[in-house]
């Protein structure tokens, strides 16, 4: 069930028999699952009790998509989930997945534990990553099939990936495009070059949101998604992201990397519905300009 159904109660009845009578293709266990996942609302309020008393005129809404419970850990929250995908808003400092130095405190492990609480056989799969020190929106798949569907045609499936960056210095241009070629050295360090034979084409668009003589807030749109692309391009542009010592920054006014994934829009891999999620620009960013 991918769409919402709205039903009107005609006479007093309890919720379970009403739903069994109205949803002919649903078993008692199916309905208990809908209730548990807060997909049933009575007069716009989620209801989880199967014996909830209904009266004539009540409106019962049954949603096809599971409603996210919000916070699942101190450093991330779920903003959307259904049986195919999970979208999270993560804090700076949280790894997307395990590294040599951190095996356990990762978005992947937190979500794995979360879905296994629902059903021990549940799993999640990495679709894309955010740098540890970048905050904002990212997506996980709940099956290998969905992971493959998303990654197979990522460029066309994802309709918007927008970031907000706090960069050093006052950017003069109201908007612009940065193009160069990105490659990884043998020492596993990312570099940019103007030589198309040496790296992969990377394109970053930017628009100035606000600035002062010390810092600028930029909206950044990715046309390609290369590793460390925004950080490299901002250094090449002469306006390194604040707190990004690795790529040329000399200041760290907010005590973290000034990069936030603010918009993620994509075509749902199964329902083909266009999905769009937005995360507010951190207050620390705004205060600097």
N, C-alpha and C positions, 0 to 999 in steps of 0.2 A: 504494500500500500504506500504509494508515493505522494498522494494528494490528501488534503484535509477534507473531512466529511463533517457537515453540520446537520444535526438532527434536532427536532423539536419534540418535547415530551407532551403527549396528549392526555395522560392520566397518571395519577400517583403510582410510582413503581420504584424498586431499588435498581441500582446502576447495572449490576451484572446481568440480570434477566433482560433489561432493556437493551444492553449492548448485544447480547446473544441473539435477541430477536431482530435487531437492526442490522447486524453485521453477519450475514449468512455464511460467509466463508471463514469466520473466525471461531476457533475453539475457546474453551474456558481458559486454557493455558495461554493462548495468544492474547486474550483480553487482560489476563493478569500481568503479562509482560508489558502491554501498553500502559496499564495503570502504574506499574512499577517505574516505568521510564518517563512518567509525567506527560504522556501523549494524549491523555483524556482530560478535557476541561469542561467544567459545568459553569455556565454563565461567566466564561473567561478565566475562571480560577482552576488551576490543576487539582485533580482529585486522584488519590491513590487507593482509597477504600472501595472494595467491590460492593459493599452493602450500603453505600451512600444513598440516602433517600432523595428521590426526585419528585418534583411536583409538576402539575400541568403548567405548560408555558416555559419550563426551563429549556435552555439551549445547551446541547451537548456537542462539543467539538472533539473530533478524533483526528489527531495529526499523524501523518505518515512518517514524519521525521522525529527522531528522538530529541528531546529538549536538553541542552547541555545544563549540567548542574552548576557550572561556573568554576570556582576555585577547586582544583584537585591537588594543588601544592602551593607552598608559599611563593614560589618563583614562577608560576605559570597558571593560566586558567584556560579552560575549554570555552570557546565561543560558539562552536557548532559541532554536532556529531550526528551521524546517522549510521546505518549498517555498513556503509561503504567507506566513509572518510571521517577524519577528525581534524578540525582546525583549532589551533591554539594561539594564544597571545602570550609570549614568553618574556621574562625579564632579561635584562643584560646580565651576563655572568653565567647563564645556564647553557651548557653544551647541548647541541641537537642530538648527538649520539656519542658513544664512548670514544675516548682517545687513550693514548698510552698513559697519560697522567690521571685520567678520571674515568673510572669504569662504571660507576653507579649513579651519581647525581647528574642525570641527563634527562632531557625531555622524552627520549625514547623509552628509558627505563620506567620513568614515572607513569607514562601512558600505558606501557605493557602491564604494569601492576594494576592499573585502573581497569583495563578491559578484562583482565583475568579474574577480577573480583566479580564481574558480571557473569563470566563463564570461563572455567579454567583453560579451555582449548583456544580461547580468543588470542589473536596476535595482531601486531601492527607492523607497518612497513614504511621505511623512509622513502619519501618522494623527492624532497629537496632539503637543503640545509640553510641555516642562518649561522653566521659566525657567533662564537660564544658571547662576544661583547656587544652584539647587535640585538636589540629588543624588537618585539613585534610579532607579526603574523606568520605562521607556517602551517603546512598541511601534512598529514600522515594518511596512508591508506590502511584499510582493515583487511586486505587480502592481497596476495601476490598478483591476482588478475587485475584488480583495480590499480595497483602500483604500476603494472605494465601498461595499462590503458592510459594512465596519466603521463608516464615518462616517454612512451612511444612517440607522442606528438605534443610534447610539452609546449613548444613555441605557439602552437595553435590552440591548445587547450586552455592555456593561461592568457586571459585577455587584458590583464593589467597587473603589474607589480610596481608599486610606488613606494619610495622611501622618503624619509625626511632626514636631512643631514645638517648638523651644526658644524660649519667649517670655519677655519681661521681666516681672518681678514675680511675686508669689505669687497664683495663681488660686484663689479661695475655693471656687467651685462645683465639685462632682465631675464634672458633665457639663452640657451645655447646647446650645442651638441659636441660631445667629445668622442672621437674615433681613434682607435689605435689597435695594435695587435698584442695580445697577452700570451706569455709563455711562462712555464715553470722551469727553473734552473735545476741542475743536478743536485743542488743543495736544498731543493724543495722550496725555494723562494720565488714568489711571483714577480714578474717584470713586465713592463710595456716596451714596445718597439714600434717603429714606423715601417719595419720590414715585413711585408705580408708573408714571406716565405719562412719566417722564423716563429710566428705565433698565430693565434686564432683571432679573427676580427671581433672587437668588442665595441658596442655603441651605447653611450649613456647620454640621455637628454636631461637637462635641468631647467628649473624655473626659480627665480629668486622670489622668496616669500617675504622676507624682512631682513634688514641688516642695520648695523651701526659700524663705526670705524674699526671695531675689533673682531666682530663675528658676523656671519651671515647664515640665515636659515634657508636651505634650499629644498625644493621638492624635486626628487630625482626619479626618472622613469627609465627602466631597463629595456633595451631592445634585444640585448643578448644577456645571458646569465653566466658569465665566466667567474671563476673563483677570485674573490677579492677585487672584483671589477670596479665597484664604486670607490673603494679606498685607493686603488691605484690611479684611477682617473682623476680623483680630486687632488692627489699629490702632483700628477702631471699638469693639472690645471693651475697649480700654484696656490691652492687653497685646501690644504690637508684637513681631514676630519679631526675635530678636537679630540684629544686623548689618544690619537693614533700614532704613537711614537714609532711604530714599525714602518709607517709610510709618511714620515716627514713632519708630524705635528710637534710643536714646541710647547703647547699649552694643554692643560686638562682641567678646564674650569668647572665641569660638572662631575668630575671624578669617575668618568666612564667614557667609552667610545660614543661619540655623538652621532649615532646612526640608528634609525628606527624604521622597521618595515610597517608602513602605515596602511597600505591597501593591497589586498590580494583578491583578484577576481578571476574566475575560471568557469569553464563549461563542466558541469558535473559529469564524471566519466560514465555513469550508469543512466541517470534520469535525463541527461543532456540539458538540464535546466541551467541557466546562467546564475552563478552565485557571486556575491560581492560582499567582502568583509572589510571593515575599517577599524583602525585602532588609533585612539587619540594621540596627538603629539605630546610626549612627556613635558610636564610643566617646567622641568629644568631647562629644556631646550628653549622654550619660549621666553623664559626669564632673562636669558643671555642677550636677547636682541630687543 
